[in-house]
Amino acid sequence: MYHLETTVKVQIDRKSNLSLRQQLKGALEHAITFGEWPIGSSLPSVRDLALQADVAPMTVAKVYAELKAAGLIETRSGSGTFVADSAQARLASGSEMLRLRGAIDAVIDQAINLGAAPEDLAGLIHARVTARLALGRRQFIAMVGLFADATASYAQRVADQVGDHAFVEATTLDQITADPAYQKRLQGADIVLTFSNLQAAVTAALPGVPILSIRFIPSEATRMALASIDPMAKVGVVSRFADFLPVLTLGVRRFAAHVRDIVAANLDDPDIAALLADCDAVVLATGADAAARLAKPGAPRIEYRHIPDPGDIDRLVMPLLAPPRKLDSLPAHGLPVDARKEAS
């Protein structure tokens, strides 16, 4: 049986608009819901907690009664009060709870930065929960790539387009294969979006989950940056993967057609430092960031970023999200796409 430390971390703000009871209850719920107090942990007596939190014993007694009514704690005759075996406490023991807490913290930070008062956050969240539940269950889309930052940007693009039909989570192939618990959670995804060259690996990592490969196109920012290169510049193009280098070079020639002097190299080319030292601008594929430090001082560095093709999202993904249509019609192998490793 677990034994709780005698000191309970409860911070009471007497200037807050929240009542002492609400603050105390919130602190205890947090400790249970986020795993600070595992199932079976012993809680302080009403008198001891009242002294530690500097509140009236009646306040603690009311909080304990509410938590007991909610099934979060239980009283054992002659033994005291303990954390009950509740759904919330069991959820807290899972590896995903740390990730969820981080996401909640990010929302709190963003709200405060926007000027929301801390005591108003609960109301904001409750209002959004109410609105979201009115829409019914959203489907779960996982966006799988190779590089975390790039994949997060792809997921955000998809999320912006699908709106309230689904929530979109970004992840990498490495993350899935390295974390069995996370891999198990992704088994519940309604759709997994990825690149054609990653589809076999993603399918092996998530057997039985609908996998859909979509096309990726150069972002508007990438196209504009390439179009703005000085036509007299010598441009170095760097890829992390050798088999993507020809594709990347063709893309640069297409969107910087006014530039004639273009040289290309893979990141592991032994002569890459000498090549880039003579270039007036450098175009880097995603994952080839290390080459940026080899460019001459002042030379523009352009990351060749992709975005999910909005046409594919509209044509392939949106119909699968429109109720009551199910995922039975999802293609078993997705579609061939032009975007390759670099975009992932």
C-alpha positions as CSV (number, residue, x, y, z in Angstrom):
1,M,0.0,0.0,0.0
2,Y,1.3,3.5,-0.8
3,H,1.8,6.0,1.9
4,L,1.4,9.7,1.1
5,E,4.0,12.1,2.5
6,T,2.6,14.2,5.4
7,T,3.2,17.5,3.5
8,V,0.6,18.2,0.8
9,K,1.5,20.8,-1.8
10,V,-1.5,23.0,-1.6
11,Q,-1.1,26.7,-2.5
12,I,-4.0,28.8,-1.3
13,D,-4.3,32.3,-2.9
14,R,-6.5,34.4,-0.7
15,K,-6.7,37.1,-3.3
16,S,-8.1,34.8,-5.9
17,N,-11.7,34.9,-7.1
18,L,-11.8,31.2,-6.5
19,S,-13.1,30.1,-3.1
20,L,-10.7,28.4,-0.7
21,R,-12.8,25.2,-1.1
22,Q,-12.5,25.4,-4.9
23,Q,-8.7,25.9,-4.7
24,L,-8.3,23.0,-2.2
25,K,-10.5,20.7,-4.2
26,G,-8.7,21.5,-7.4
27,A,-5.3,20.8,-5.8
28,L,-6.4,17.4,-4.6
29,E,-8.1,16.5,-7.9
30,H,-4.9,17.4,-9.7
31,A,-2.8,15.2,-7.5
32,I,-5.1,12.3,-8.1
33,T,-5.8,12.9,-11.8
34,F,-2.2,13.5,-12.8
35,G,-0.7,10.6,-10.9
36,E,1.0,12.4,-8.0
37,W,-1.0,10.3,-5.6
38,P,-1.3,6.7,-7.0
39,I,-4.3,4.5,-6.1
40,G,-4.1,3.4,-2.5
41,S,-2.2,6.5,-1.3
42,S,-3.1,7.6,2.2
43,L,-4.5,11.2,2.6
44,P,-4.0,13.3,5.6
45,S,-6.7,13.6,8.2
46,V,-9.1,16.5,8.0
47,R,-7.4,18.2,10.9
48,D,-3.9,17.7,9.5
49,L,-4.8,18.9,6.0
50,A,-6.6,21.9,7.5
51,L,-3.4,22.9,9.3
52,Q,-1.2,22.3,6.3
53,A,-3.4,24.3,3.9
54,D,-4.3,26.9,6.6
55,V,-8.1,26.5,6.1
56,A,-10.9,25.6,8.4
57,P,-11.5,21.9,9.1
58,M,-15.0,22.3,7.8
59,T,-13.6,23.3,4.4
60,V,-11.5,20.2,4.2
61,A,-14.4,18.0,5.3
62,K,-16.6,19.4,2.5
63,V,-13.9,18.8,-0.1
64,Y,-13.4,15.2,1.1
65,A,-17.1,14.6,0.9
66,E,-17.2,15.9,-2.6
67,L,-14.2,13.8,-3.7
68,K,-15.7,10.8,-2.1
69,A,-19.1,11.4,-3.8
70,A,-17.1,11.6,-7.1
71,G,-15.5,8.3,-6.4
72,L,-11.9,9.7,-6.2
73,I,-11.3,8.9,-2.6
74,E,-12.6,6.3,-0.1
75,T,-12.8,6.1,3.7
76,R,-11.7,2.9,5.4
77,S,-13.1,2.5,8.9
78,G,-10.3,2.7,11.4
79,S,-7.6,3.3,8.7
80,G,-8.3,6.7,7.2
81,T,-8.9,8.2,3.8
82,F,-7.2,6.8,0.6
83,V,-7.1,7.4,-3.1
84,A,-9.8,5.2,-4.7
85,D,-9.4,2.9,-7.7
86,S,-11.2,5.3,-10.0
87,A,-11.2,5.7,-13.8
88,Q,-9.3,9.0,-13.3
89,A,-6.7,7.5,-11.1
90,R,-6.1,4.6,-13.5
91,L,-5.8,7.0,-16.4
92,A,-3.2,8.9,-14.5
93,S,-0.9,5.9,-14.4
94,G,-0.7,5.7,-18.2
95,S,2.3,7.1,-20.1
96,E,0.1,9.4,-22.1
97,M,-0.9,11.5,-19.0
98,L,2.4,13.4,-19.0
99,R,1.8,14.3,-22.6
100,L,-1.7,15.4,-21.9
101,R,-0.6,17.6,-19.0
102,G,2.0,19.2,-21.2
103,A,-0.8,20.0,-23.7
104,I,-3.0,21.5,-21.0
105,D,-0.1,23.6,-19.7
106,A,0.5,24.9,-23.2
107,V,-3.2,26.0,-23.4
108,I,-3.0,27.7,-20.0
109,D,0.2,29.6,-21.0
110,Q,-1.4,30.7,-24.2
111,A,-4.5,31.9,-22.5
112,I,-2.6,33.9,-19.9
113,N,-0.4,35.4,-22.6
114,L,-3.6,36.6,-24.3
115,G,-4.7,38.3,-21.1
116,A,-7.1,35.8,-19.7
117,A,-7.3,35.8,-15.9
118,P,-6.3,32.5,-14.2
119,E,-9.6,32.3,-12.5
120,D,-11.4,32.6,-15.8
121,L,-9.6,29.6,-17.4
122,A,-11.9,27.0,-15.9
123,G,-14.8,28.8,-17.4
124,L,-13.2,29.1,-20.8
125,I,-12.4,25.4,-20.8
126,H,-15.8,24.4,-19.6
127,A,-17.4,26.5,-22.3
128,R,-15.3,24.9,-25.0
129,V,-15.9,21.4,-23.7
130,T,-19.7,22.0,-23.8
131,A,-19.4,23.3,-27.4
132,R,-17.3,20.4,-28.5
133,L,-19.5,17.8,-26.9
134,A,-22.4,19.3,-28.8
135,L,-20.6,18.4,-32.1
136,G,-20.3,14.8,-31.1
137,R,-17.2,12.6,-31.3
138,R,-14.4,14.0,-33.6
139,Q,-12.3,11.5,-35.4
140,F,-8.7,11.0,-34.6
141,I,-6.1,11.6,-37.4
142,A,-2.4,10.9,-36.9
143,M,0.1,12.6,-39.2
144,V,3.3,10.5,-39.4
145,G,6.6,11.9,-40.8
146,L,10.3,11.7,-40.1
147,F,11.1,15.1,-38.6
148,A,9.1,16.4,-35.6
149,D,9.0,20.1,-36.5
150,A,8.1,19.6,-40.1
151,T,5.5,17.0,-39.2
152,A,3.9,19.3,-36.7
153,S,3.5,21.9,-39.4
154,Y,1.9,19.4,-41.7
155,A,-0.5,18.3,-39.0
156,Q,-1.5,21.9,-38.3
157,R,-2.2,22.4,-42.0
158,V,-4.5,19.3,-42.0
159,A,-6.2,20.4,-38.8
160,D,-6.9,23.9,-40.2
161,Q,-8.6,22.3,-43.2
162,V,-10.6,19.6,-41.5
163,G,-11.8,21.9,-38.7
164,D,-14.1,20.4,-36.1
165,H,-14.5,17.1,-38.0
166,A,-11.3,15.7,-36.5
167,F,-8.3,16.4,-34.2
168,V,-4.9,15.9,-35.8
169,E,-1.8,14.7,-33.9
170,A,1.7,14.9,-35.3
171,T,4.2,12.1,-34.6
172,T,7.3,10.6,-36.2
173,L,8.0,7.0,-37.3
174,D,10.8,6.9,-34.7
175,Q,8.5,7.9,-31.9
176,I,6.0,5.2,-32.8
177,T,8.6,2.4,-33.0
178,A,10.4,3.5,-29.8
179,D,7.3,3.8,-27.5
180,P,5.1,0.7,-27.4
181,A,2.6,2.5,-25.2
182,Y,2.3,5.3,-27.7
183,Q,2.1,2.8,-30.5
184,K,-0.8,1.2,-28.8
185,R,-2.6,4.5,-28.4
186,L,-2.3,5.2,-32.1
187,Q,-4.0,1.9,-32.8
188,G,-7.1,3.9,-32.0
189,A,-6.6,6.4,-34.8
190,D,-9.4,6.6,-37.4
191,I,-6.9,7.6,-40.1
192,V,-3.2,7.8,-40.3
193,L,-1.7,10.1,-42.9
194,T,1.8,9.7,-44.2
195,F,4.1,9.8,-47.3
196,S,4.2,7.1,-50.0
197,N,7.7,6.2,-49.1
198,L,6.9,5.7,-45.4
199,Q,3.6,3.8,-45.9
200,A,5.1,0.3,-45.7
201,A,7.0,1.2,-42.4
202,V,4.0,2.9,-40.9
203,T,1.7,0.0,-41.8
204,A,4.2,-2.4,-40.2
205,A,4.3,-0.3,-37.0
206,L,0.5,0.1,-36.9
207,P,-1.1,-3.1,-38.3
208,G,-4.8,-2.9,-38.9
209,V,-5.0,0.9,-38.8
210,P,-6.2,2.6,-41.9
211,I,-3.1,4.2,-43.6
212,L,-3.6,6.9,-46.3
213,S,-0.7,8.4,-48.2
214,I,-1.2,11.9,-49.6
215,R,0.7,14.2,-51.8
216,F,2.8,17.1,-50.6
217,I,3.6,20.2,-52.5
218,P,6.1,23.0,-51.9
219,S,4.8,25.6,-49.5
220,E,3.9,29.1,-50.7
221,A,6.8,30.5,-48.6
222,T,9.2,28.2,-50.3
223,R,8.0,29.1,-53.7
224,M,8.2,32.9,-52.9
225,A,11.7,32.5,-51.4
226,L,13.0,30.7,-54.5
227,A,11.4,33.2,-56.8
228,S,13.2,36.0,-55.0
229,I,16.7,34.7,-55.5
230,D,19.0,37.0,-57.4
231,P,19.2,35.6,-61.0
232,M,23.0,36.1,-61.0
233,A,23.4,34.1,-57.8
234,K,25.1,30.7,-57.6
235,V,22.7,28.5,-55.7
236,G,23.7,25.4,-53.7
237,V,21.1,22.7,-53.2
238,V,21.6,20.2,-50.3
239,S,19.6,17.0,-49.5
240,R,19.9,14.7,-46.6
241,F,18.8,11.7,-48.7
242,A,20.7,11.0,-51.9
243,D,17.6,9.6,-53.7
244,F,15.7,12.9,-53.1
245,L,18.4,15.1,-54.4
246,P,17.3,15.0,-58.1
247,V,13.6,15.7,-57.1
248,L,14.8,18.6,-54.9
249,T,17.0,20.0,-57.7
250,L,14.1,19.9,-60.2
251,G,11.9,21.7,-57.8
252,V,14.4,24.5,-57.3
253,R,14.9,24.8,-61.1
254,R,11.1,25.0,-61.5
255,F,10.4,27.7,-58.9
256,A,13.7,29.6,-59.5
257,A,13.7,29.2,-63.3
258,H,15.5,32.6,-63.6
259,V,18.6,31.2,-61.9
260,R,21.1,29.4,-64.1
261,D,24.0,28.5,-61.8
262,I,22.7,25.7,-59.6
263,V,24.9,23.0,-58.0
264,A,23.6,20.1,-55.9
265,A,25.1,17.8,-53.3
266,N,24.1,15.4,-50.6
267,L,24.7,16.3,-47.0
268,D,27.3,13.6,-46.5
269,D,29.3,14.7,-49.6
270,P,33.0,15.1,-48.5
271,D,33.3,18.2,-50.7
272,I,30.1,19.9,-49.5
273,A,32.0,22.6,-47.4
274,A,34.0,23.8,-50.4
275,L,30.9,23.7,-52.7
276,L,28.8,25.8,-50.3
277,A,31.6,28.3,-49.5
278,D,31.3,29.5,-53.1
279,C,27.5,29.8,-53.2
280,D,25.5,33.0,-52.9
281,A,22.4,31.2,-51.6
282,V,21.7,27.7,-50.2
283,V,18.5,25.7,-50.5
284,L,18.2,23.0,-47.8
285,A,15.8,20.1,-47.8
286,T,14.1,19.3,-44.5
287,G,16.6,17.4,-42.3
288,A,19.7,19.0,-44.0
289,D,19.8,21.9,-41.6
290,A,23.4,21.1,-40.6
291,A,24.6,22.4,-44.0
292,A,23.4,25.9,-43.1
293,R,26.5,26.6,-41.1
294,L,28.7,25.8,-44.1
295,A,27.2,28.6,-46.2
296,K,29.2,31.8,-46.7
297,P,28.3,34.7,-44.3
298,G,25.3,36.6,-45.4
299,A,24.1,34.0,-48.0
300,P,20.4,33.4,-47.8
301,R,19.4,30.0,-46.5
302,I,16.1,28.7,-47.8
303,E,14.5,25.6,-46.3
304,Y,12.5,23.7,-49.0
305,R,9.4,23.1,-47.0
306,H,6.3,21.1,-48.2
307,I,2.7,21.2,-47.2
308,P,0.0,18.6,-47.5
309,D,-1.8,19.0,-50.8
310,P,-5.1,20.7,-49.9
311,G,-6.7,19.0,-52.9
312,D,-5.9,15.5,-51.5
313,I,-7.2,16.5,-48.1
314,D,-10.4,17.8,-49.6
315,R,-10.8,14.8,-52.1
316,L,-9.5,11.9,-50.0
317,V,-9.8,12.8,-46.3
318,M,-12.9,15.0,-45.9
319,P,-15.3,12.4,-47.3
320,L,-14.1,9.9,-44.7
321,L,-14.9,12.4,-41.9
322,A,-18.4,13.3,-43.0
323,P,-20.9,11.4,-40.8
324,P,-22.3,8.8,-41.1
325,R,-19.8,7.5,-43.6
326,K,-17.4,4.9,-42.2
327,L,-13.8,4.2,-43.0
328,D,-14.5,0.9,-44.8
329,S,-13.9,2.6,-48.2
330,L,-10.4,3.8,-47.3
331,P,-7.9,2.6,-49.9
332,A,-5.7,-0.2,-48.6
333,H,-2.5,1.3,-50.0
334,G,-3.4,5.0,-50.4
335,L,-2.2,6.8,-53.5
336,P,1.2,7.2,-55.1
337,V,2.7,10.6,-54.3
338,D,5.5,12.7,-55.6
339,A,6.7,14.0,-52.2
340,R,9.6,11.8,-50.8
341,K,11.7,11.4,-47.7
342,E,12.7,15.0,-47.4
343,A,9.1,16.2,-47.0
344,S,8.5,13.8,-44.2
